[in-house]
Amino acid sequence: MSSHQPRKRFGQNFLVSPGIIRRIVDAIAPKPGDVVVEIGPGLGALTTPLLEKLEHLHVVEIDRDLIARLKEAWPADRLTIHEGDALNFDFSTLGERLRIVGNLPYNISTPLLFHLADFSDRVSDMHFMLQKEVVDRMVAEPGSGDRGRLSVMLQYSFNMERLFVVPPGAFNPAPKVDSAIVRLLPRQMEADAKALDEALFSRVVTAAFSQRRKMLRNTLRELIAEDDLTVLGIAPTARAEQLTVADYLRITNALAREN
């Protein structure tokens, strides 16, 4: 089989380190009856060891050359290939208690994470390889300089943990940055931990982080009065990264009740 030229437009960096592959599969710990979906299987670095432990695997792949290789390597009763862009894929068609994994293309990782958050009620867990910088933003605590819109929006839906760092040498071609493995577990939502209006929650978080250096009394001026922030126990002089998910929920739900 001829060698595959990694495609820049698909953000392809193929995992080649056997030790790292083993650690990722151990972290996922797949069981035979699990419904596992791999995003961007590429040359099958994770696909093969996953199929050694699973009866069946779903993969989502956009690159036709790689799809042809996968079809050659595995029969359809073991591997179902969903051809196309993971950004547009409806993961709910694959059932419930999904376990989603993958070495995510770095060029679409943030929009893809937002897309996957829409299916959190169908997911059992997710394990991804991402740029370390993205993982650091995902898990950033209030007050951290890494905290941003991505942190708050994902922490609303998931509990997340950075498992380990992966050096550039584990890939071909080697990226210019470190990568990391992250585990996402959907949060069990109590009624008081839910946004009454999730679109409004997104709007509040986006507005707060729209000008990071500015205080909330400026960034949220169009949405909520300074006095109303104080009533909610939130300092109008605070900045977006200082707030917890619960703080953003209090603001959102107060606004939702007004309307």
Contacts in CASP RR format, 6 or more apart in sequence:
PFRMAT RR
TARGET T0000
AUTHOR 0000-0000-0000
METHOD contacts of the structure
MODEL  1
MSSHQPRKRFGQNFLVSPGIIRRIVDAIAPKPGDVVVEIGPGLGALTTPL
LEKLEHLHVVEIDRDLIARLKEAWPADRLTIHEGDALNFDFSTLGERLRI
VGNLPYNISTPLLFHLADFSDRVSDMHFMLQKEVVDRMVAEPGSGDRGRL
SVMLQYSFNMERLFVVPPGAFNPAPKVDSAIVRLLPRQMEADAKALDEAL
FSRVVTAAFSQRRKMLRNTLRELIAEDDLTVLGIAPTARAEQLTVADYLR
ITNALAREN
1 69 0 8 1.000
1 72 0 8 1.000
4 43 0 8 1.000
4 65 0 8 1.000
4 66 0 8 1.000
4 69 0 8 1.000
6 12 0 8 1.000
6 13 0 8 1.000
6 14 0 8 1.000
6 172 0 8 1.000
6 173 0 8 1.000
7 63 0 8 1.000
9 107 0 8 1.000
10 62 0 8 1.000
10 63 0 8 1.000
10 105 0 8 1.000
10 107 0 8 1.000
11 105 0 8 1.000
11 106 0 8 1.000
11 107 0 8 1.000
11 108 0 8 1.000
12 42 0 8 1.000
12 63 0 8 1.000
12 105 0 8 1.000
13 103 0 8 1.000
13 106 0 8 1.000
13 171 0 8 1.000
13 172 0 8 1.000
13 173 0 8 1.000
13 174 0 8 1.000
13 175 0 8 1.000
14 42 0 8 1.000
14 43 0 8 1.000
14 45 0 8 1.000
14 103 0 8 1.000
14 171 0 8 1.000
14 172 0 8 1.000
15 21 0 8 1.000
15 45 0 8 1.000
15 46 0 8 1.000
15 103 0 8 1.000
15 129 0 8 1.000
15 170 0 8 1.000
15 171 0 8 1.000
16 45 0 8 1.000
16 170 0 8 1.000
16 171 0 8 1.000
16 172 0 8 1.000
17 166 0 8 1.000
17 169 0 8 1.000
17 170 0 8 1.000
17 171 0 8 1.000
20 166 0 8 1.000
20 170 0 8 1.000
21 45 0 8 1.000
21 46 0 8 1.000
21 49 0 8 1.000
22 49 0 8 1.000
23 164 0 8 1.000
23 181 0 8 1.000
24 46 0 8 1.000
24 101 0 8 1.000
24 127 0 8 1.000
24 129 0 8 1.000
24 181 0 8 1.000
25 46 0 8 1.000
25 49 0 8 1.000
25 50 0 8 1.000
25 53 0 8 1.000
27 127 0 8 1.000
27 163 0 8 1.000
27 181 0 8 1.000
27 183 0 8 1.000
28 36 0 8 1.000
28 50 0 8 1.000
28 99 0 8 1.000
28 101 0 8 1.000
28 127 0 8 1.000
30 36 0 8 1.000
30 50 0 8 1.000
30 53 0 8 1.000
30 54 0 8 1.000
30 99 0 8 1.000
31 53 0 8 1.000
31 54 0 8 1.000
32 53 0 8 1.000
32 54 0 8 1.000
32 55 0 8 1.000
33 54 0 8 1.000
33 55 0 8 1.000
34 54 0 8 1.000
34 99 0 8 1.000
34 124 0 8 1.000
35 58 0 8 1.000
35 94 0 8 1.000
35 95 0 8 1.000
35 96 0 8 1.000
35 97 0 8 1.000
35 98 0 8 1.000
35 99 0 8 1.000
36 50 0 8 1.000
36 54 0 8 1.000
36 57 0 8 1.000
36 58 0 8 1.000
36 98 0 8 1.000
36 99 0 8 1.000
36 100 0 8 1.000
36 101 0 8 1.000
37 57 0 8 1.000
37 58 0 8 1.000
37 59 0 8 1.000
37 60 0 8 1.000
37 91 0 8 1.000
37 94 0 8 1.000
37 98 0 8 1.000
37 99 0 8 1.000
37 100 0 8 1.000
37 101 0 8 1.000
38 46 0 8 1.000
38 47 0 8 1.000
38 50 0 8 1.000
38 57 0 8 1.000
38 58 0 8 1.000
38 59 0 8 1.000
38 60 0 8 1.000
38 100 0 8 1.000
38 101 0 8 1.000
38 102 0 8 1.000
39 59 0 8 1.000
39 60 0 8 1.000
39 86 0 8 1.000
39 100 0 8 1.000
39 101 0 8 1.000
39 102 0 8 1.000
39 104 0 8 1.000
39 112 0 8 1.000
40 59 0 8 1.000
40 60 0 8 1.000
40 61 0 8 1.000
40 62 0 8 1.000
40 86 0 8 1.000
40 102 0 8 1.000
40 103 0 8 1.000
40 104 0 8 1.000
40 105 0 8 1.000
41 47 0 8 1.000
41 59 0 8 1.000
41 61 0 8 1.000
41 66 0 8 1.000
41 70 0 8 1.000
41 102 0 8 1.000
42 61 0 8 1.000
42 63 0 8 1.000
42 66 0 8 1.000
42 70 0 8 1.000
42 103 0 8 1.000
43 66 0 8 1.000
43 69 0 8 1.000
44 70 0 8 1.000
44 73 0 8 1.000
45 103 0 8 1.000
46 101 0 8 1.000
46 102 0 8 1.000
46 103 0 8 1.000
47 57 0 8 1.000
47 59 0 8 1.000
47 70 0 8 1.000
47 74 0 8 1.000
47 79 0 8 1.000
50 57 0 8 1.000
50 101 0 8 1.000
51 57 0 8 1.000
51 74 0 8 1.000
51 78 0 8 1.000
51 79 0 8 1.000
55 78 0 8 1.000
56 77 0 8 1.000
56 78 0 8 1.000
56 79 0 8 1.000
56 80 0 8 1.000
57 78 0 8 1.000
57 79 0 8 1.000
57 80 0 8 1.000
58 80 0 8 1.000
58 82 0 8 1.000
58 94 0 8 1.000
59 70 0 8 1.000
59 79 0 8 1.000
59 80 0 8 1.000
59 81 0 8 1.000
59 82 0 8 1.000
60 82 0 8 1.000
60 84 0 8 1.000
60 86 0 8 1.000
60 89 0 8 1.000
61 67 0 8 1.000
61 70 0 8 1.000
61 81 0 8 1.000
61 82 0 8 1.000
61 83 0 8 1.000
61 84 0 8 1.000
62 83 0 8 1.000
62 84 0 8 1.000
62 85 0 8 1.000
62 86 0 8 1.000
64 83 0 8 1.000
67 81 0 8 1.000
67 83 0 8 1.000
70 79 0 8 1.000
70 81 0 8 1.000
71 81 0 8 1.000
73 79 0 8 1.000
82 89 0 8 1.000
86 108 0 8 1.000
86 112 0 8 1.000
86 115 0 8 1.000
87 108 0 8 1.000
87 111 0 8 1.000
87 112 0 8 1.000
87 115 0 8 1.000
91 98 0 8 1.000
91 100 0 8 1.000
91 116 0 8 1.000
91 119 0 8 1.000
91 122 0 8 1.000
91 123 0 8 1.000
92 119 0 8 1.000
92 122 0 8 1.000
95 122 0 8 1.000
96 122 0 8 1.000
97 122 0 8 1.000
97 123 0 8 1.000
97 124 0 8 1.000
98 119 0 8 1.000
98 122 0 8 1.000
98 123 0 8 1.000
98 124 0 8 1.000
99 123 0 8 1.000
99 124 0 8 1.000
99 125 0 8 1.000
99 126 0 8 1.000
99 127 0 8 1.000
100 116 0 8 1.000
100 123 0 8 1.000
100 125 0 8 1.000
100 126 0 8 1.000
100 127 0 8 1.000
101 126 0 8 1.000
101 127 0 8 1.000
101 128 0 8 1.000
102 127 0 8 1.000
102 128 0 8 1.000
102 129 0 8 1.000
103 128 0 8 1.000
103 129 0 8 1.000
104 112 0 8 1.000
104 113 0 8 1.000
104 128 0 8 1.000
104 129 0 8 1.000
104 130 0 8 1.000
105 112 0 8 1.000
106 130 0 8 1.000
106 131 0 8 1.000
106 134 0 8 1.000
106 175 0 8 1.000
109 130 0 8 1.000
109 131 0 8 1.000
109 134 0 8 1.000
110 134 0 8 1.000
110 150 0 8 1.000
113 138 0 8 1.000
113 150 0 8 1.000
113 154 0 8 1.000
114 153 0 8 1.000
116 123 0 8 1.000
116 126 0 8 1.000
117 153 0 8 1.000
117 154 0 8 1.000
117 157 0 8 1.000
117 158 0 8 1.000
120 157 0 8 1.000
120 158 0 8 1.000
120 186 0 8 1.000
120 187 0 8 1.000
121 186 0 8 1.000
123 184 0 8 1.000
123 186 0 8 1.000
124 186 0 8 1.000
125 183 0 8 1.000
125 184 0 8 1.000
125 185 0 8 1.000
125 186 0 8 1.000
126 158 0 8 1.000
126 183 0 8 1.000
126 184 0 8 1.000
127 163 0 8 1.000
127 181 0 8 1.000
127 182 0 8 1.000
127 183 0 8 1.000
127 184 0 8 1.000
128 181 0 8 1.000
128 182 0 8 1.000
128 184 0 8 1.000
129 166 0 8 1.000
129 179 0 8 1.000
129 180 0 8 1.000
129 181 0 8 1.000
130 138 0 8 1.000
130 179 0 8 1.000
130 180 0 8 1.000
130 182 0 8 1.000
131 175 0 8 1.000
131 177 0 8 1.000
131 178 0 8 1.000
131 179 0 8 1.000
131 180 0 8 1.000
132 165 0 8 1.000
132 177 0 8 1.000
132 178 0 8 1.000
132 179 0 8 1.000
132 180 0 8 1.000
133 177 0 8 1.000
134 150 0 8 1.000
135 162 0 8 1.000
135 180 0 8 1.000
135 181 0 8 1.000
135 182 0 8 1.000
136 146 0 8 1.000
136 162 0 8 1.000
136 180 0 8 1.000
137 146 0 8 1.000
137 147 0 8 1.000
137 148 0 8 1.000
137 150 0 8 1.000
137 151 0 8 1.000
138 150 0 8 1.000
138 151 0 8 1.000
138 154 0 8 1.000
138 155 0 8 1.000
138 160 0 8 1.000
138 162 0 8 1.000
138 182 0 8 1.000
139 151 0 8 1.000
139 160 0 8 1.000
139 161 0 8 1.000
139 162 0 8 1.000
139 182 0 8 1.000
140 146 0 8 1.000
140 147 0 8 1.000
140 148 0 8 1.000
140 151 0 8 1.000
140 241 0 8 1.000
141 147 0 8 1.000
142 241 0 8 1.000
142 242 0 8 1.000
142 243 0 8 1.000
142 244 0 8 1.000
143 241 0 8 1.000
143 242 0 8 1.000
144 241 0 8 1.000
145 241 0 8 1.000
147 240 0 8 1.000
147 241 0 8 1.000
148 209 0 8 1.000
148 212 0 8 1.000
148 240 0 8 1.000
148 241 0 8 1.000
149 205 0 8 1.000
149 206 0 8 1.000
149 209 0 8 1.000
152 205 0 8 1.000
152 209 0 8 1.000
152 243 0 8 1.000
152 245 0 8 1.000
152 248 0 8 1.000
153 202 0 8 1.000
153 205 0 8 1.000
154 160 0 8 1.000
154 184 0 8 1.000
155 245 0 8 1.000
156 187 0 8 1.000
156 195 0 8 1.000
156 201 0 8 1.000
156 245 0 8 1.000
156 248 0 8 1.000
156 249 0 8 1.000
157 186 0 8 1.000
157 187 0 8 1.000
158 184 0 8 1.000
158 185 0 8 1.000
158 186 0 8 1.000
158 187 0 8 1.000
159 184 0 8 1.000
159 185 0 8 1.000
159 186 0 8 1.000
159 187 0 8 1.000
160 182 0 8 1.000
160 183 0 8 1.000
160 184 0 8 1.000
160 185 0 8 1.000
161 182 0 8 1.000
161 183 0 8 1.000
162 180 0 8 1.000
162 181 0 8 1.000
162 182 0 8 1.000
163 180 0 8 1.000
163 181 0 8 1.000
163 182 0 8 1.000
163 183 0 8 1.000
164 180 0 8 1.000
164 181 0 8 1.000
165 178 0 8 1.000
165 179 0 8 1.000
165 180 0 8 1.000
166 178 0 8 1.000
166 179 0 8 1.000
166 180 0 8 1.000
166 181 0 8 1.000
167 178 0 8 1.000
167 179 0 8 1.000
168 174 0 8 1.000
168 175 0 8 1.000
168 176 0 8 1.000
168 177 0 8 1.000
168 178 0 8 1.000
168 179 0 8 1.000
170 179 0 8 1.000
171 179 0 8 1.000
187 193 0 8 1.000
193 246 0 8 1.000
193 249 0 8 1.000
194 249 0 8 1.000
195 201 0 8 1.000
195 249 0 8 1.000
195 252 0 8 1.000
195 253 0 8 1.000
195 256 0 8 1.000
196 252 0 8 1.000
196 253 0 8 1.000
196 256 0 8 1.000
196 257 0 8 1.000
197 252 0 8 1.000
197 255 0 8 1.000
197 256 0 8 1.000
200 252 0 8 1.000
200 255 0 8 1.000
200 256 0 8 1.000
201 248 0 8 1.000
201 249 0 8 1.000
201 252 0 8 1.000
203 223 0 8 1.000
204 220 0 8 1.000
204 223 0 8 1.000
204 248 0 8 1.000
204 251 0 8 1.000
204 252 0 8 1.000
204 255 0 8 1.000
205 240 0 8 1.000
205 248 0 8 1.000
207 219 0 8 1.000
207 220 0 8 1.000
207 222 0 8 1.000
207 223 0 8 1.000
208 216 0 8 1.000
208 219 0 8 1.000
208 220 0 8 1.000
208 240 0 8 1.000
208 243 0 8 1.000
208 248 0 8 1.000
209 219 0 8 1.000
209 240 0 8 1.000
209 241 0 8 1.000
210 219 0 8 1.000
211 218 0 8 1.000
211 219 0 8 1.000
212 239 0 8 1.000
212 240 0 8 1.000
212 241 0 8 1.000
213 239 0 8 1.000
214 239 0 8 1.000
215 236 0 8 1.000
215 237 0 8 1.000
215 238 0 8 1.000
215 239 0 8 1.000
216 229 0 8 1.000
216 234 0 8 1.000
216 235 0 8 1.000
216 236 0 8 1.000
216 237 0 8 1.000
216 238 0 8 1.000
216 239 0 8 1.000
216 240 0 8 1.000
216 243 0 8 1.000
217 226 0 8 1.000
217 229 0 8 1.000
217 236 0 8 1.000
217 237 0 8 1.000
219 240 0 8 1.000
220 229 0 8 1.000
220 251 0 8 1.000
223 251 0 8 1.000
223 255 0 8 1.000
224 251 0 8 1.000
224 254 0 8 1.000
224 255 0 8 1.000
226 236 0 8 1.000
228 254 0 8 1.000
229 235 0 8 1.000
229 236 0 8 1.000
229 251 0 8 1.000
230 236 0 8 1.000
232 247 0 8 1.000
232 250 0 8 1.000
232 251 0 8 1.000
232 254 0 8 1.000
233 250 0 8 1.000
234 243 0 8 1.000
234 247 0 8 1.000
234 250 0 8 1.000
234 251 0 8 1.000
END
